[in-house]
C-alpha cells in the first residue's frame, strides 16, 4: 500500500433495490486520494458523488468493493470509529449551544477532558477566524459564520480526512467566493485531506489539487484542474467543465474538414473518418475575413460580459461557434459583420462520444 494514499476505493458498487427495479448508484468506481490534497468529486445531480462520499464516511455500505483509509480496511467500520468527519450542506448546529459548545461537542462525546475540549475549540475557532464569537448562539451568526462553525466542529478532533458535501450551496455568490478561498486556506494550513463534493465547475477548478468527474455512477476522468479543462477524455467531460464548442469533422491524415468545407490541421493521433472536435471559446480568434487561413463566418450575436465579449459566429453550413475575447476597442464586432475565424489546431481536442 502506498503510504501517501489517504483513501483508496477499489471497485465500489452500490446498488439500491433488487431485480429489474435495482438502481446502480456507483458502478465499479476505483480511486486513490492522496494525503494532504484537496480532492473534488464533480458531477451533475444523481451522478453518484454523494453516494461515494457517504460510503467513505460509513453512512452507506458498498454492495461490493473495498475502502481503505491509510491502508486500513474500513469498508464495514462504523462511522463513529472512523477518523473521518463530514461537513454537510445544512450546518446542523445545535441552536441551544454556544459556538464554543457546538465546536467542542464531538470531542466531548469522545470523552475528552474539559480542558482539552476548551483548548481545541479555541484553537479551531481562531483557525476559522471566529475567536471572538465563542459565546454567541448560532442564531446570532450570519450564514457564512455558521458555516465556519460547522467547519470548526469538524476540524476540532483533527480527523485524517474531512468530507464536505456541497457545503457552500446555500450561500450567496459573494459569500460563496469568500468561503472557497477560506476552505482552501484551511486545507493548506491544517494539511488534512479534504474530499469535496460539488456540481459547480468553477468551485472545482479554483479550489482543487485534483478533480474526479462523475456521471451515471461512473468515474470518467481524474486529473488536475488543467488536465480536466484542457484535455477532457470525452464529450461529457468537455461539455460539463466550462463552455465548449463541438464541431463535426472528417479526418484524412492530419487534416480535418469541417461541414463548411474549411480545413484545419490537427494532431489526429492516428484517428480517421468522422470525429468530434472540441475547442474552448477563448481559443478562437477573430480576424479580417480575407486573412489567409481564416474560416469565413458571420457574427450572429454579440454579448457584453464586462471584461469579455461573447460572439456567436455562424459558419457557411450553419454551424455556430462561440468566441470569447477581451472587451476592448480592437475586439468590437456587430451583428451581421463578416469576419474570419482562426483556430490553432493544437487547441482542438479529438473526443470520444
C-alpha positions in Angstrom: 0.0 0.0 0.0 1.3 3.4 -1.0 1.9 5.4 2.3 1.0 8.6 0.5 -2.6 7.4 -0.1 -5.2 8.6 2.4 -8.3 7.0 0.9 -8.3 4.1 -1.6 -11.7 3.0 -3.0 -11.5 -0.2 -5.1 -14.2 -1.4 -7.5 -17.0 0.2 -5.4 -20.5 -0.8 -6.4 -23.6 0.5 -4.6 -27.0 -0.8 -5.7 -30.3 0.2 -4.3 -33.3 -2.1 -4.7 -33.3 -5.5 -6.4 -34.3 -7.2 -9.6 -35.4 -5.1 -12.6 -36.0 -2.1 -10.3 -32.5 -2.1 -9.0 -30.5 1.2 -9.4 -26.8 1.1 -9.5 -25.7 4.4 -7.9 -22.0 3.5 -8.1 -20.7 1.4 -10.9 -17.3 -0.1 -10.4 -15.6 3.1 -9.0 -11.9 2.9 -8.1 -10.0 5.9 -6.9 -6.9 6.8 -4.8 -6.9 10.1 -2.9 -3.6 11.3 -1.7 -2.8 12.5 1.8 -3.0 16.3 2.2 -4.7 17.0 -1.1 -7.9 18.9 -1.8 -9.8 16.4 -4.0 -13.1 17.3 -5.6 -15.8 14.9 -6.8 -17.6 16.8 -9.5 -20.7 15.9 -11.5 -24.4 16.7 -12.0 -27.1 15.7 -9.5 -27.6 12.0 -9.3 -24.2 11.1 -10.7 -23.1 9.2 -7.5 -20.7 11.6 -6.0 -22.6 12.0 -2.7 -23.1 8.2 -2.5 -19.4 7.7 -2.8 -18.8 10.3 -0.1 -21.3 8.5 2.2 -19.5 5.2 1.6 -16.2 6.7 2.6 -17.9 8.2 5.7 -19.5 4.9 6.6 -23.1 6.2 6.3 -23.6 3.7 3.4 -22.1 0.3 2.9 -20.9 -0.7 -0.6 -22.7 -3.6 -2.2 -19.2 -4.7 -3.3 -15.7 -3.4 -3.3 -13.4 -2.2 -0.5 -12.4 1.2 1.1 -9.0 1.7 2.7 -8.0 4.5 5.0 -4.2 4.9 5.1 -4.0 1.2 4.2 -6.6 0.0 6.8 -9.7 -1.7 5.5 -12.7 0.4 6.8 -15.3 -0.9 4.4 -17.5 -2.2 7.3 -16.2 0.0 10.1 -19.0 2.1 11.8 -18.9 5.9 11.1 -18.1 6.8 14.7 -15.0 4.5 14.6 -13.5 6.2 11.5 -11.2 9.2 11.9 -13.3 11.0 9.3 -15.6 13.9 9.8 -18.2 15.3 7.5 -19.5 18.9 6.8 -23.0 18.7 5.3 -25.0 21.1 3.1 -27.1 22.0 6.2 -24.9 23.2 9.1 -26.8 21.2 11.7 -25.7 23.3 14.6 -27.3 22.9 18.0 -29.4 26.1 18.5 -29.3 25.9 22.3 -25.5 25.6 22.5 -22.9 28.4 22.1 -20.4 28.4 19.3 -17.7 27.0 21.6 -20.0 24.3 22.8 -21.0 23.4 19.3 -17.4 23.1 18.2 -16.4 21.1 21.3 -19.4 18.7 21.1 -17.7 16.0 19.2 -14.7 15.9 21.5 -17.0 15.9 24.5 -18.8 12.8 23.1 -15.4 11.2 22.7 -14.9 11.7 26.5 -12.0 14.1 26.2 -11.2 16.2 29.3 -12.9 19.6 29.6 -9.6 21.4 29.3 -8.7 19.7 26.1 -12.2 20.4 24.6 -11.9 24.1 25.5 -8.3 24.3 24.1 -9.3 22.6 20.9 -12.4 24.8 20.5 -10.3 28.0 20.9 -7.7 26.7 18.5 -10.0 25.9 15.6 -12.2 29.0 16.2 -9.0 31.0 15.7 -8.2 29.0 12.6 -11.6 29.8 11.1 -11.3 33.4 12.3 -14.2 33.3 14.8 -12.2 33.5 18.0 -14.3 36.4 19.2 -17.6 34.5 18.8 -17.2 31.7 21.2 -20.1 32.7 23.5 -22.7 33.5 20.8 -25.6 31.3 19.8 -25.9 30.1 16.2 -28.9 32.3 15.5 -26.8 35.3 16.3 -24.5 34.5 13.4 -24.7 35.1 9.6 -24.9 32.1 7.2 -21.2 32.4 6.4 -20.3 32.4 10.1 -22.5 29.4 10.8 -20.7 27.6 8.0 -17.3 28.4 9.7 -18.7 27.0 13.0 -19.6 23.8 11.2 -16.1 23.6 9.7 -14.5 24.3 13.1 -16.6 21.5 14.7 -15.5 19.0 12.1 -11.8 20.1 12.4 -11.7 20.0 16.2 -11.0 16.3 16.6 -8.2 16.6 13.9 -9.6 13.9 11.6 -7.4 12.2 9.0 -10.0 13.1 6.3 -12.6 15.8 6.1 -15.6 15.2 3.8 -17.5 18.2 2.5 -20.9 17.6 0.8 -21.8 20.7 -1.2 -21.2 22.9 1.9 -21.4 26.2 0.1 -24.6 25.7 -2.0 -26.8 27.7 0.5 -24.6 30.8 0.4 -25.0 33.8 -1.8 -22.5 34.3 -4.6 -20.2 36.8 -2.9 -20.0 34.8 0.3 -19.5 31.6 -1.6 -16.5 33.1 -3.3 -15.1 34.1 0.1 -15.7 30.7 1.6 -14.0 29.0 -1.4 -10.8 30.9 -0.5 -11.3 30.2 3.2 -11.7 26.4 2.6 -8.5 26.3 0.5 -6.6 28.2 3.2 -7.9 25.9 5.9 -6.9 22.8 4.0 -3.4 24.2 3.3 -2.9 25.2 6.9 -4.1 22.0 8.5 -2.7 19.6 6.0 -5.9 17.5 6.4 -7.1 15.6 3.3 -10.3 17.3 2.0 -12.7 15.5 -0.2 -15.2 18.0 -1.5 -18.4 17.3 -3.4 -19.9 19.9 -5.8 -21.8 20.3 -9.1 -20.2 23.7 -9.5 -17.4 23.6 -12.1 -15.8 26.9 -11.1 -15.6 25.7 -7.5 -13.9 22.5 -8.6 -11.4 24.3 -10.9 -10.4 27.0 -8.5 -10.1 25.0 -5.2 -8.9 21.5 -6.1 -5.5 19.8 -6.4 -7.3 17.1 -8.4 -10.8 16.5 -9.7 -12.8 13.3 -10.3 -15.6 13.9 -12.8 -18.6 11.5 -12.4 -21.6 10.7 -14.4 -24.3 8.0 -14.0 -22.4 6.2 -11.2 -19.1 6.1 -13.1 -15.8 7.9 -12.6 -15.0 9.3 -16.0 -11.8 11.2 -15.5 -9.4 12.1 -12.7 -6.8 14.8 -13.1 -5.6 18.3 -12.2 -8.0 21.2 -13.0 -5.8 22.0 -16.0 -5.8 18.4 -17.2 -9.6 18.2 -16.9 -10.2 21.5 -18.7 -7.5 21.3 -21.4 -7.6 17.5 -22.1 -11.1 16.1 -21.4 -11.4 12.4 -22.2 -14.8 12.5 -23.8 -17.6 14.8 -24.8 -19.4 14.7 -21.4 -16.4 15.9 -19.5 -15.6 18.6 -22.1 -19.3 19.8 -22.0 -19.6 19.7 -18.3 -16.4 21.6 -17.5 -16.8 25.1 -18.8 -18.1 26.3 -22.2 -17.1 24.3 -25.2 -17.7 24.3 -28.9 -18.3 20.9 -30.6 -17.8 20.6 -34.3 -18.2 17.5 -36.5 -15.4 17.0 -38.9 -13.9 14.3 -41.2 -10.2 13.4 -40.7 -7.9 12.4 -43.5 -4.3 12.2 -42.2 -3.8 15.3 -40.1 -6.3 17.4 -42.0 -9.8 17.9 -40.5 -12.5 19.0 -42.9 -15.5 20.8 -41.3 -19.0 20.7 -42.6 -18.5 24.2 -44.1 -15.7 22.8 -46.3 -13.0 24.6 -44.4 -9.9 22.6 -43.3 -7.8 22.7 -40.1 -4.5 20.9 -39.5 -4.8 18.8 -36.3 -2.9 16.2 -34.3 -5.1 13.3 -35.4 -3.3 10.8 -33.1 -4.0 8.0 -35.6 -7.7 8.7 -35.8 -9.5 8.9 -39.1 -13.0 9.3 -40.5 -15.9 11.1 -38.8 -14.9 12.8 -35.4 -16.0 15.4 -33.0 -13.6 18.3 -32.4 -13.8 20.4 -29.2 -12.4 23.9 -28.8 -12.9 26.4 -25.9 -14.3 29.8 -26.7 -11.2 31.7 -25.5 -9.1 29.7 -28.0 -10.9 31.1 -31.0 -9.6 34.4 -32.5 -11.5 36.7 -34.9 -9.6 38.3 -37.8 -10.4 40.1 -41.0 -12.3 37.9 -43.4 -9.6 37.9 -46.0 -6.9 36.8 -43.6 -5.0 33.7 -45.1 -6.2 30.5 -43.4 -9.2 32.1 -41.8 -12.6 30.4 -41.8 -15.4 32.6 -43.1 -18.1 33.4 -40.6 -20.8 35.9 -39.8 -21.4 37.5 -36.4 -24.9 36.2 -35.4 -24.9 37.7 -31.9 -22.7 39.7 -29.6 -23.0 39.8 -25.9 -21.1 42.1 -23.4 -20.0 40.5 -20.2 -18.0 43.3 -18.7 -14.4 42.1 -19.1 -15.3 39.9 -22.1 -17.3 39.9 -25.3 -19.0 36.7 -26.4 -19.6 36.3 -30.1 -21.8 33.7 -31.7 -20.3 33.0 -35.1 -22.2 31.3 -37.9 -20.2 29.3 -40.4 -21.3 28.9 -44.0 -23.0 25.5 -43.3 -25.0 26.9 -40.3 -22.6 25.6 -37.7 -22.3 28.0 -34.7 -19.1 28.7 -32.7 -18.9 30.8 -29.6 -15.8 33.0 -29.3 -14.8 34.8 -26.1 -12.5 37.8 -26.4 -11.4 40.6 -24.1 -13.7 43.6 -24.3 -11.7 46.3 -25.9 -11.9 48.6 -28.9 -10.0 46.2 -31.1 -12.5 43.4 -30.4 -15.8 45.1 -31.2 -17.9 43.4 -33.9 -21.6 43.9 -34.6 -24.3 41.6 -35.6 -24.1 40.7 -39.3 -20.3 41.6 -39.6 -18.5 39.2 -41.9 -15.3 38.0 -40.2 -12.6 35.4 -40.3 -12.2 32.8 -37.6 -8.7 31.5 -36.6 -8.3 28.3 -34.6 -4.9 26.8 -33.7 -5.0 23.1 -34.5 -3.2 22.4 -31.2 -6.1 23.8 -29.3 -8.5 21.3 -30.8 -9.4 18.1 -28.9 -10.5 14.9 -30.6 -13.2 13.5 -28.4 -14.8 10.1 -27.9 -18.6 10.3 -27.9 
